[in-house]
Amino acid sequence: MTRTAEAMIEPDGTVRLLTPLAVAEPTRAVVSVVDPAAPPPAIDRPPPQTLEEALQGVKDAKTLEELFAAMDRAAPFETQDPEGYDLQKALEENRKQPWFRPVNLKDWGFEDE
């Protein structure tokens, strides 16, 4: 179970909660200290690759962790479509057309569950 509570840390290292927590006595807890003034930690990223290497890394990924890491390495290569095609904009435009209607699964032979 995780709960978040603000606390004051005294110069002698004593942690004093600013808001009470309803817990059974005695309760052992793990305390994580977050300094709101500290800068976020630097993300350790591998050196840039070529686009072909980045795409091959995405294709070769066998786990989600490998896939996400490969996608992070490929992110600098993302570019806008040279023809200016925007999928989100096209979908929104289609929804405005008089012939558009949402998919009804009953039309396809599926029953509601």
C-alpha positions as a Markdown table, in Angstrom:
| # | Residue | x | y | z |
|---|---|---|---|---|
| 1 | Met | 0.0 | 0.0 | 0.0 |
| 2 | Thr | 1.4 | 3.4 | -0.9 |
| 3 | Arg | 0.3 | 6.7 | 0.7 |
| 4 | Thr | 1.8 | 10.1 | 0.2 |
| 5 | Ala | 2.0 | 12.6 | 3.1 |
| 6 | Glu | 4.0 | 15.8 | 3.5 |
| 7 | Ala | 6.6 | 15.8 | 6.2 |
| 8 | Met | 9.2 | 18.1 | 7.7 |
| 9 | Ile | 12.8 | 16.8 | 8.2 |
| 10 | Glu | 14.4 | 18.3 | 11.2 |
| 11 | Pro | 18.2 | 19.1 | 11.2 |
| 12 | Asp | 18.9 | 16.1 | 13.4 |
| 13 | Gly | 17.2 | 13.8 | 10.8 |
| 14 | Thr | 13.9 | 13.3 | 12.5 |
| 15 | Val | 10.9 | 13.1 | 10.2 |
| 16 | Arg | 7.8 | 14.8 | 11.4 |
| 17 | Leu | 4.6 | 14.3 | 9.4 |
| 18 | Leu | 2.6 | 17.4 | 8.7 |
| 19 | Thr | -0.6 | 15.4 | 8.2 |
| 20 | Pro | -1.6 | 12.4 | 10.3 |
| 21 | Leu | -1.8 | 8.9 | 8.8 |
| 22 | Ala | -4.3 | 6.4 | 10.1 |
| 23 | Val | -2.3 | 3.3 | 10.7 |
| 24 | Ala | -2.3 | 0.4 | 13.2 |
| 25 | Glu | 0.4 | 0.6 | 15.8 |
| 26 | Pro | 3.2 | -0.3 | 15.4 |
| 27 | Thr | 3.7 | 0.0 | 11.6 |
| 28 | Arg | 7.0 | -0.2 | 9.8 |
| 29 | Ala | 7.3 | 2.1 | 6.7 |
| 30 | Val | 9.8 | 2.9 | 4.0 |
| 31 | Val | 10.3 | 6.6 | 3.5 |
| 32 | Ser | 11.3 | 8.2 | 0.2 |
| 33 | Val | 12.5 | 11.8 | 0.2 |
| 34 | Val | 11.7 | 14.0 | -2.8 |
| 35 | Asp | 13.3 | 17.4 | -3.0 |
| 36 | Pro | 10.9 | 19.6 | -5.0 |
| 37 | Ala | 13.7 | 22.1 | -5.6 |
| 38 | Ala | 16.1 | 19.5 | -7.1 |
| 39 | Pro | 16.4 | 19.3 | -10.9 |
| 40 | Pro | 15.0 | 16.1 | -12.5 |
| 41 | Pro | 17.6 | 13.3 | -12.9 |
| 42 | Ala | 19.4 | 13.1 | -16.3 |
| 43 | Ile | 18.2 | 10.4 | -18.5 |
| 44 | Asp | 21.0 | 8.1 | -19.6 |
| 45 | Arg | 20.5 | 7.6 | -23.3 |
| 46 | Pro | 22.7 | 5.7 | -25.7 |
| 47 | Pro | 24.5 | 7.6 | -28.5 |
| 48 | Pro | 22.5 | 8.5 | -31.6 |
| 49 | Gln | 22.2 | 5.9 | -34.4 |
| 50 | Thr | 21.3 | 6.0 | -38.0 |
| 51 | Leu | 17.6 | 5.7 | -38.9 |
| 52 | Glu | 18.2 | 2.3 | -40.3 |
| 53 | Glu | 19.8 | 1.0 | -37.1 |
| 54 | Ala | 17.0 | 2.5 | -35.1 |
| 55 | Leu | 14.3 | 0.8 | -37.2 |
| 56 | Gln | 16.2 | -2.5 | -37.1 |
| 57 | Gly | 16.3 | -2.2 | -33.3 |
| 58 | Val | 12.5 | -1.8 | -33.2 |
| 59 | Lys | 12.1 | -4.8 | -35.5 |
| 60 | Asp | 14.5 | -7.0 | -33.4 |
| 61 | Ala | 13.0 | -6.2 | -30.0 |
| 62 | Lys | 11.8 | -9.3 | -28.2 |
| 63 | Thr | 10.4 | -7.7 | -25.0 |
| 64 | Leu | 8.4 | -4.5 | -24.3 |
| 65 | Glu | 11.5 | -3.0 | -22.5 |
| 66 | Glu | 13.6 | -3.6 | -25.6 |
| 67 | Leu | 10.9 | -2.1 | -27.8 |
| 68 | Phe | 10.5 | 1.0 | -25.7 |
| 69 | Ala | 14.3 | 1.5 | -25.5 |
| 70 | Ala | 14.6 | 1.1 | -29.3 |
| 71 | Met | 11.7 | 3.6 | -29.9 |
| 72 | Asp | 13.5 | 6.1 | -27.6 |
| 73 | Arg | 16.6 | 5.7 | -29.7 |
| 74 | Ala | 14.5 | 6.2 | -32.9 |
| 75 | Ala | 12.7 | 9.3 | -31.6 |
| 76 | Pro | 15.2 | 11.9 | -32.9 |
| 77 | Phe | 14.5 | 10.6 | -36.4 |
| 78 | Glu | 10.8 | 11.4 | -36.3 |
| 79 | Thr | 9.8 | 13.8 | -39.0 |
| 80 | Gln | 6.6 | 15.3 | -40.3 |
| 81 | Asp | 5.1 | 13.7 | -43.4 |
| 82 | Pro | 6.7 | 15.5 | -46.4 |
| 83 | Glu | 3.3 | 15.8 | -48.0 |
| 84 | Gly | 1.8 | 17.3 | -44.9 |
| 85 | Tyr | -0.6 | 14.4 | -44.2 |
| 86 | Asp | -1.9 | 14.6 | -40.7 |
| 87 | Leu | -3.8 | 11.4 | -39.7 |
| 88 | Gln | -5.5 | 13.0 | -36.7 |
| 89 | Lys | -6.8 | 15.9 | -38.8 |
| 90 | Ala | -8.0 | 13.5 | -41.5 |
| 91 | Leu | -9.9 | 11.4 | -38.9 |
| 92 | Glu | -11.6 | 14.6 | -37.5 |
| 93 | Glu | -12.5 | 15.7 | -41.0 |
| 94 | Asn | -14.1 | 12.3 | -41.8 |
| 95 | Arg | -16.2 | 12.5 | -38.7 |
| 96 | Lys | -17.7 | 15.7 | -40.0 |
| 97 | Gln | -18.9 | 14.1 | -43.2 |
| 98 | Pro | -22.6 | 13.4 | -43.6 |
| 99 | Trp | -21.9 | 9.7 | -44.6 |
| 100 | Phe | -19.9 | 9.0 | -41.4 |
| 101 | Arg | -21.5 | 6.9 | -38.7 |
| 102 | Pro | -19.8 | 5.1 | -35.8 |
| 103 | Val | -19.3 | 1.3 | -36.2 |
| 104 | Asn | -22.2 | -0.7 | -34.8 |
| 105 | Leu | -21.0 | -4.2 | -34.0 |
| 106 | Lys | -24.4 | -5.6 | -34.4 |
| 107 | Asp | -24.2 | -4.8 | -38.1 |
| 108 | Trp | -21.2 | -7.1 | -38.2 |
| 109 | Gly | -22.9 | -10.0 | -36.5 |
| 110 | Phe | -21.6 | -9.4 | -33.0 |
| 111 | Glu | -23.9 | -9.5 | -30.0 |
| 112 | Asp | -23.7 | -7.2 | -27.0 |
| 113 | Glu | -22.2 | -8.8 | -23.9 |
